[in-house]
Amino acid sequence: MRTFHWTLFLTMLSLAGCGVGGKPAGGGEPAAETKAPPSDHGDKTDLGTLTVAGNKFNIARRGKLVPGKEGSFNVRPQGTSSDDLTKWNLYLWVEDKEGTQLSAPSKGTIEGSALHFHVTPRASENPPVRVVLRLRADGIDERAGLPLDGHGHEHKDGPHHGIPATFSGNGASGHLELKLHDDKGDLELWLSQDAALTKPFDLPLTDSVEIEFIDVDGRKVTLRPRNTEKNEDEDGNPNIRSGKTNYFIYPSKDGQDASWLKGKAFQSIVIVHFTLDGKEFVSEEFILKPHVH
């Protein structure tokens, strides 16, 4: 009597169903190989638009920047073709709050009418807070940056570690610095004729300055001199000249509540208003963020 080999029988059934060599039993070609989808760097965050050498670039971050891991940025020039991009050398990297470079410069690859950059930030005590784009072409070598938090506009610290901005009115213009202290929510404001704040733009000691907080339901606060003797700032520097001053604070009266301005996360678009000799002066819109202690 012969012994029936079940193992051999099952193997033959399998080959009959699938076809030899991976082809279907009914003939035809094997199914196409399924490839894994391309890697995705994560969600898109629009960082805003910066200008380098007169050219505007829309910057977007993909995913989060993690030390030791590759992240990416998309840079789309406005009004520039892919042919124009081949003539430019564009480099991108990230920096910390001190301006220390935290990634090697990356040269973008052209993808249609945009450029794609890969960056790998290194581990540091300070995280990356700024992306920098550098353009080198035809004797041009310029750079500009944007914050990584996505609020779309960059301001450098002023001489007092506050936020600088410009104001204008009555045919004149000037500069200001507004400083918000995160621990107490108090405000300090300096007015100046120059960006370095070396030439005070003085108002009478009886005058006041109003700040409008666009992102806090248009809430307004009034800043006044600290006193009429020296009107010293928080570093003890006096700010009175011939009965006038360029320095104003909030709160400036007992009972004024600044608690809503406290905290490291506070942020709002603001506008500064004041009058001089009956003429109104208004600042540009700018983003107020706290000086962190």
C-alpha positions in Angstrom: 0.0 0.0 0.0 1.3 3.4 -0.9 1.3 6.2 1.6 -0.4 9.4 0.6 1.7 12.5 1.3 -0.6 15.3 2.4 2.2 17.8 2.5 2.9 17.3 -1.3 -0.9 17.5 -2.1 -1.3 20.8 -0.3 1.7 22.3 -2.0 0.3 21.3 -5.4 -3.0 23.0 -4.6 -1.2 26.2 -3.6 0.7 26.3 -6.9 -2.4 25.7 -8.9 -4.2 28.6 -7.3 -1.4 31.1 -7.5 0.4 30.1 -10.7 4.0 29.2 -11.0 6.5 32.0 -10.7 4.2 34.3 -8.9 1.7 34.7 -11.8 -2.0 34.3 -11.3 -3.4 30.8 -12.2 -5.6 32.3 -15.0 -2.6 33.9 -16.7 -1.8 37.6 -17.0 0.9 39.7 -15.3 1.7 39.7 -11.6 0.2 42.5 -9.5 2.4 45.7 -9.5 4.6 46.1 -6.4 3.2 48.5 -3.8 5.7 51.2 -2.8 5.6 52.9 0.5 4.4 56.5 0.3 7.1 59.2 0.3 8.1 60.5 3.8 6.2 63.5 5.1 8.0 66.0 7.3 4.7 66.9 9.0 2.1 69.7 9.1 2.7 72.9 7.3 3.2 76.1 9.3 3.3 79.4 7.3 6.0 81.6 8.8 5.3 84.7 6.7 7.2 86.6 4.0 10.7 88.1 4.1 12.5 90.3 1.7 16.1 89.7 0.6 17.8 92.0 -1.9 14.4 93.3 -3.0 13.0 89.8 -3.6 10.1 88.5 -1.5 10.0 84.9 -0.3 7.1 83.0 1.3 8.5 80.7 4.0 6.8 77.6 5.3 8.0 75.0 7.9 7.1 71.3 7.7 6.7 69.6 11.0 8.6 70.4 14.1 12.3 71.0 14.5 13.9 68.3 16.7 17.6 68.3 17.6 19.4 65.6 15.7 16.5 65.0 13.3 16.0 66.3 9.8 13.4 69.0 9.3 12.3 70.9 6.2 11.3 74.3 4.8 9.6 75.3 1.6 10.6 78.7 0.1 8.4 80.1 -2.6 9.7 83.3 -4.3 7.0 85.8 -5.4 7.1 86.6 -9.2 10.1 84.4 -9.9 10.2 81.5 -12.3 12.1 78.2 -11.9 14.5 79.4 -14.5 15.3 82.4 -12.4 15.9 80.2 -9.4 18.7 78.3 -11.1 20.7 81.6 -11.3 20.5 82.2 -7.5 22.4 80.6 -4.7 20.0 80.4 -1.8 21.0 79.0 1.6 18.9 78.4 4.8 19.6 77.6 8.4 18.1 78.1 11.9 19.4 80.2 14.8 18.7 80.6 18.5 17.6 83.8 20.3 21.3 84.9 20.6 21.8 84.6 16.9 23.9 81.4 17.2 23.6 79.2 14.1 22.2 75.8 15.1 22.2 74.0 11.7 24.6 73.9 8.8 23.6 76.0 5.8 21.4 74.0 3.5 21.1 74.7 -0.3 17.6 74.3 -1.6 16.5 72.0 -4.3 14.2 73.3 -7.0 10.7 71.8 -6.9 8.6 73.6 -9.6 8.6 77.3 -8.7 9.7 76.8 -5.1 12.7 75.5 -3.2 12.9 72.7 -0.7 15.4 72.8 2.2 16.5 70.2 4.7 18.0 71.2 8.1 19.1 69.2 11.1 19.4 71.4 14.2 22.0 70.4 16.7 21.3 70.1 20.4 21.7 73.3 22.3 20.8 75.0 25.6 18.7 77.4 23.6 16.2 76.0 21.0 16.0 77.4 17.4 13.7 80.4 17.2 14.5 81.9 13.8 15.0 80.8 10.2 17.5 82.7 8.1 17.5 82.8 4.2 20.7 84.0 2.5 20.9 85.0 -1.2 24.2 85.1 -3.1 24.0 86.0 -6.8 25.7 88.5 -9.1 27.7 90.2 -6.4 24.7 90.2 -4.0 25.2 88.7 -0.5 22.2 89.5 1.7 20.2 87.6 4.4 17.0 88.0 6.4 15.1 86.0 8.9 11.7 85.1 10.4 10.6 83.8 13.7 9.7 80.1 13.8 6.6 80.6 15.9 4.6 81.6 12.8 3.6 85.1 13.8 5.0 86.3 10.5 7.1 89.4 11.4 10.4 89.9 13.0 11.5 92.6 15.4 14.9 92.9 16.9 15.3 93.9 20.6 15.7 97.6 21.3 18.4 99.1 23.5 16.3 98.3 26.6 15.4 94.7 25.4 11.9 95.9 24.4 10.2 95.9 21.0 11.2 98.7 18.6 8.7 100.3 16.1 8.2 103.6 14.2 5.6 106.3 14.5 4.6 109.3 12.4 2.4 112.4 12.4 2.2 116.1 11.6 4.8 115.6 8.9 7.4 114.1 11.3 8.4 110.6 12.3 10.3 108.9 15.0 11.1 105.6 16.8 9.8 104.0 19.9 10.6 101.1 22.2 7.9 99.3 24.1 8.9 96.8 26.8 6.6 94.4 28.6 7.8 92.7 31.7 6.4 89.1 31.8 6.6 88.8 35.6 4.5 91.9 36.6 2.8 92.8 33.3 4.1 96.4 33.5 5.0 98.4 30.5 7.8 100.9 29.7 7.8 103.1 26.7 10.6 105.3 25.2 10.1 107.8 22.4 13.0 108.9 20.2 14.0 110.8 17.1 16.4 108.0 16.0 16.4 104.2 15.9 19.3 104.0 18.4 17.2 106.0 21.0 19.9 108.5 21.5 17.9 111.6 20.7 14.8 111.8 22.9 11.4 112.8 21.4 10.1 114.7 24.4 6.5 115.4 25.4 5.3 117.6 28.2 5.2 115.9 31.6 1.4 116.4 31.7 1.0 114.4 28.5 0.1 110.7 28.2 0.5 107.9 25.7 -2.2 105.3 24.7 -1.6 101.8 23.6 -4.3 99.8 21.8 -4.2 96.0 22.0 -5.7 94.7 18.8 -5.8 91.0 19.8 -7.3 91.7 23.3 -10.6 93.1 21.9 -9.1 96.4 21.2 -8.4 97.1 24.9 -6.6 100.3 25.6 -4.2 101.4 28.4 -2.8 104.9 29.2 0.9 105.4 30.0 2.1 108.4 32.0 5.4 109.6 33.5 6.4 107.7 36.7 6.8 111.0 38.6 7.6 114.7 37.9 10.9 114.8 39.8 13.2 112.4 37.9 10.8 110.1 36.0 13.5 107.4 36.3 13.2 104.1 34.4 13.5 100.7 36.1 17.2 100.9 35.8 17.2 104.2 37.7 18.1 106.4 34.8 16.4 109.9 34.9 14.3 111.0 32.0 13.3 114.7 32.4 14.7 117.5 30.3 13.4 121.1 30.6 10.1 119.9 32.0 9.6 117.3 29.3 10.1 113.6 29.0 10.2 110.7 26.5 9.6 107.9 29.1 6.1 106.6 30.1 4.9 103.6 32.1 1.9 101.5 32.9 0.5 101.1 35.6 1.1 104.7 36.5 -1.7 105.1 39.1 -2.8 103.1 42.1 -5.5 100.5 41.4 -4.6 99.9 37.8 -4.7 96.1 37.0 -1.9 94.8 34.8 -2.4 91.1 35.6 -3.8 90.4 32.2 -0.5 91.3 30.7 1.5 88.9 32.8 3.1 85.7 31.5 5.7 84.5 29.0 3.0 83.6 26.4 1.4 87.0 26.1 1.3 88.4 22.6 -0.7 91.0 20.7 -0.6 93.3 17.8 -0.5 96.9 19.3 -0.7 100.5 18.1 0.7 103.4 20.0 -1.2 106.8 20.0 -0.2 110.2 21.4 -0.6 113.9 20.6 1.8 116.8 20.6 0.7 120.4 20.2 -2.8 119.1 19.2 -1.4 116.9 16.4 -1.9 113.1 16.5 1.0 110.7 16.2 0.4 107.0 15.5 2.8 104.0 15.4 2.9 101.3 12.9 1.1 98.1 13.9 3.6 95.8 15.6 3.7 92.6 17.7 4.3 93.1 21.4 5.9 90.1 23.2 7.2 90.1 26.8 10.8 90.5 27.9 11.3 87.2 29.8 13.0 87.5 33.2 
